[in-house]
Amino acid sequence: MKLALARQVGDEAKHYRLIADRLKALGFAPMTFNPLAKGYGPLFTYLDSLTSTVERVAAGQFTREAIAVVKNRQFIAFCESAGTRRRRRSTVT
């Protein structure tokens, strides 16, 4: 379990670096943003209340993916408004 979570954290850190690099290229200083400036949100409070590893893994994976869909759309809209066009993925046949 610890190894799986460590791998997940590493993967998410890589995504963060890619996003931070793109934001810098668009003129935004990502280090000026404090995601905890308004405190923890209700989702964190809920996840923090879970008591078993199984509950945390199940809730965390589904929740993270659901949030990612919304946040990725918001980020794409931000990038497009800053003049960046989305690259379409090519399909390999």
NORJO-V735887 format. One record per residue. N is the residue number from 0. RES is the residue in one letter. SS is DSSP state (helix for helix, strand for strand, loop for the rest). PSI is psi as a letter, one per 30 degrees, with the letter a starting at -180 (999 if undefined). BURIAL is 1 if it has 24 or more other C-alpha atoms within 12 Angstrom, else 0. Layout:
BEGIN
n=N res=RES ss=SS psi=PSI burial=BURIAL
n=N res=RES ss=SS psi=PSI burial=BURIAL
END
This chain:
BEGIN
n=0 res=M ss=loop psi=e burial=0
n=1 res=K ss=helix psi=e burial=0
n=2 res=L ss=helix psi=e burial=0
n=3 res=A ss=helix psi=e burial=0
n=4 res=L ss=helix psi=e burial=0
n=5 res=A ss=helix psi=e burial=0
n=6 res=R ss=helix psi=e burial=0
n=7 res=Q ss=helix psi=e burial=0
n=8 res=V ss=helix psi=e burial=0
n=9 res=G ss=helix psi=e burial=0
n=10 res=D ss=helix psi=e burial=0
n=11 res=E ss=helix psi=e burial=0
n=12 res=A ss=helix psi=e burial=0
n=13 res=K ss=helix psi=e burial=0
n=14 res=H ss=helix psi=e burial=0
n=15 res=Y ss=helix psi=e burial=0
n=16 res=R ss=helix psi=e burial=0
n=17 res=L ss=helix psi=e burial=0
n=18 res=I ss=helix psi=e burial=1
n=19 res=A ss=helix psi=e burial=0
n=20 res=D ss=helix psi=e burial=0
n=21 res=R ss=helix psi=e burial=0
n=22 res=L ss=helix psi=e burial=1
n=23 res=K ss=helix psi=e burial=0
n=24 res=A ss=helix psi=f burial=0
n=25 res=L ss=loop psi=g burial=0
n=26 res=G ss=loop psi=g burial=0
n=27 res=F ss=loop psi=k burial=0
n=28 res=A ss=loop psi=j burial=0
n=29 res=P ss=helix psi=f burial=0
n=30 res=M ss=helix psi=f burial=0
n=31 res=T ss=helix psi=f burial=0
n=32 res=F ss=loop psi=k burial=0
n=33 res=N ss=loop psi=j burial=0
n=34 res=P ss=loop psi=f burial=0
n=35 res=L ss=loop psi=g burial=0
n=36 res=A ss=loop psi=e burial=0
n=37 res=K ss=loop psi=g burial=0
n=38 res=G ss=loop psi=a burial=0
n=39 res=Y ss=loop psi=k burial=0
n=40 res=G ss=loop psi=l burial=0
n=41 res=P ss=helix psi=e burial=0
n=42 res=L ss=helix psi=e burial=0
n=43 res=F ss=helix psi=e burial=0
n=44 res=T ss=helix psi=e burial=0
n=45 res=Y ss=helix psi=e burial=0
n=46 res=L ss=helix psi=e burial=1
n=47 res=D ss=helix psi=f burial=0
n=48 res=S ss=helix psi=f burial=0
n=49 res=L ss=loop psi=k burial=0
n=50 res=T ss=loop psi=f burial=0
n=51 res=S ss=loop psi=l burial=0
n=52 res=T ss=helix psi=e burial=0
n=53 res=V ss=helix psi=e burial=0
n=54 res=E ss=helix psi=e burial=0
n=55 res=R ss=helix psi=e burial=0
n=56 res=V ss=helix psi=e burial=0
n=57 res=A ss=helix psi=e burial=0
n=58 res=A ss=helix psi=e burial=0
n=59 res=G ss=helix psi=e burial=1
n=60 res=Q ss=helix psi=e burial=0
n=61 res=F ss=helix psi=e burial=0
n=62 res=T ss=helix psi=e burial=0
n=63 res=R ss=helix psi=e burial=0
n=64 res=E ss=helix psi=e burial=0
n=65 res=A ss=helix psi=e burial=0
n=66 res=I ss=helix psi=e burial=0
n=67 res=A ss=helix psi=e burial=0
n=68 res=V ss=helix psi=e burial=0
n=69 res=V ss=helix psi=e burial=0
n=70 res=K ss=helix psi=e burial=0
n=71 res=N ss=helix psi=e burial=0
n=72 res=R ss=helix psi=e burial=0
n=73 res=Q ss=helix psi=e burial=0
n=74 res=F ss=helix psi=e burial=0
n=75 res=I ss=helix psi=e burial=0
n=76 res=A ss=helix psi=e burial=0
n=77 res=F ss=helix psi=e burial=0
n=78 res=C ss=helix psi=e burial=0
n=79 res=E ss=helix psi=e burial=0
n=80 res=S ss=helix psi=f burial=0
n=81 res=A ss=loop psi=g burial=0
n=82 res=G ss=loop psi=g burial=0
n=83 res=T ss=loop psi=k burial=0
n=84 res=R ss=loop psi=k burial=0
n=85 res=R ss=loop psi=k burial=0
n=86 res=R ss=loop psi=k burial=0
n=87 res=R ss=loop psi=k burial=0
n=88 res=R ss=loop psi=k burial=0
n=89 res=S ss=loop psi=k burial=0
n=90 res=T ss=loop psi=k burial=0
n=91 res=V ss=loop psi=k burial=0
n=92 res=T ss=loop psi=999 burial=0
END
